[in-house]
Amino acid sequence: GAIQWYNSDVVSFDFNFDDLNDLKSFRELSTNENNTFLTFREMAFADMNFNTISSAYTVPPLSGEVVVRVIPDTNPPSLVYFNFDLNSGILTLVFNETVAIETFDPTAITIQEGSNATL
């Protein structure tokens, strides 16, 4: 992901596509304020005098600081592209985010001859 690169009391981290989708694959993680906590390693941050976060604020192991606000994922997945290998019979669907495989219903998919073909 991307991190702002200037000194401030606020640090923002922009998760990359793969990391964000890995995070979304854990259903009970970061869906609300009750399951979103943050822990730091000792050297995660230092102030302008090189005092590490452990000097001013230590998060004990297996404990964490609760988030103030979580904005849950409300965007539905969309199909980015698909491949159909007629030699192997494998249809590969690529989505813009992690999808729950148990919701997959192969009977809801139709392969048709045109984008506007009628069923």
C-alpha positions in Angstrom: 0.0 0.0 0.0 0.9 3.7 -0.1 1.9 5.8 2.9 2.0 9.5 3.1 5.6 10.6 3.3 5.6 13.8 5.4 5.9 14.4 9.1 2.6 14.7 10.9 0.5 13.6 13.8 -1.7 11.8 11.3 -0.5 8.8 9.2 -2.6 7.4 6.4 -2.1 4.1 4.8 -3.7 3.2 1.5 -4.0 -0.6 1.2 -3.2 -2.0 -2.2 -5.7 -4.1 -4.1 -4.4 -7.5 -3.0 -3.9 -6.6 0.7 -7.4 -5.1 0.9 -9.0 -8.2 -0.7 -7.0 -10.4 1.7 -8.4 -8.4 4.6 -11.9 -8.7 3.2 -11.6 -12.5 3.0 -11.8 -12.6 6.9 -15.6 -12.2 7.5 -15.3 -11.4 11.2 -12.5 -8.8 10.8 -13.0 -5.0 10.4 -16.8 -5.2 9.8 -17.6 -3.0 12.8 -16.1 -1.3 15.9 -16.3 -4.6 17.9 -13.9 -6.5 15.6 -11.4 -3.9 14.5 -8.3 -3.5 16.7 -4.8 -2.3 16.0 -1.5 -3.4 17.5 2.0 -2.1 16.9 5.5 -3.6 17.0 7.9 -1.6 19.1 9.6 0.1 16.2 6.5 0.9 14.2 6.7 4.7 14.8 9.0 7.3 16.4 8.4 10.9 17.1 10.6 13.8 15.9 13.1 13.1 18.7 13.3 9.4 17.7 11.3 8.2 20.7 9.7 5.0 19.6 6.0 4.3 20.1 6.9 1.9 22.9 8.3 4.8 24.9 5.1 6.7 24.9 2.4 4.1 24.1 2.7 0.3 24.2 0.1 -2.0 23.0 0.5 -5.3 24.9 0.8 -8.5 22.9 -2.6 -10.1 22.0 -4.3 -6.8 23.0 -5.1 -3.9 20.8 -6.4 -0.4 20.5 -10.0 -0.3 19.3 -10.9 1.6 16.2 -12.9 4.8 16.5 -14.9 4.3 13.3 -15.2 1.6 10.7 -16.9 2.2 7.4 -18.0 -1.2 6.2 -17.7 -2.5 2.7 -21.1 -1.9 1.0 -19.9 -2.1 -2.6 -21.1 -5.2 -4.4 -18.5 -7.2 -6.4 -18.4 -6.7 -10.2 -16.9 -8.9 -12.9 -13.7 -7.5 -14.2 -13.2 -10.1 -16.9 -13.5 -13.8 -17.6 -11.7 -16.5 -19.5 -13.2 -19.6 -21.0 -10.8 -22.4 -22.0 -12.7 -24.7 -24.3 -9.9 -27.3 -24.2 -10.0 -27.7 -20.5 -13.6 -26.6 -19.9 -12.5 -24.1 -17.3 -14.4 -20.8 -16.9 -12.3 -18.3 -14.9 -14.1 -15.3 -13.4 -12.1 -12.3 -12.1 -13.9 -9.9 -9.8 -12.9 -6.5 -8.4 -13.0 -7.8 -4.8 -13.1 -11.0 -2.8 -16.3 -13.0 -3.3 -17.7 -15.6 -0.9 -17.4 -18.9 -2.8 -20.4 -20.5 -0.9 -22.6 -17.9 -2.6 -21.6 -19.2 -6.0 -24.5 -20.6 -8.0 -23.3 -22.1 -11.3 -26.9 -22.4 -12.5 -27.1 -18.6 -12.5 -24.5 -18.3 -15.2 -25.4 -18.3 -18.9 -22.9 -18.4 -21.8 -24.5 -16.7 -24.8 -23.5 -15.7 -28.3 -23.8 -11.9 -27.9 -23.9 -9.2 -25.3 -27.6 -8.6 -26.0 -28.7 -12.1 -26.7 -32.0 -13.2 -25.1 -32.2 -16.1 -22.8 
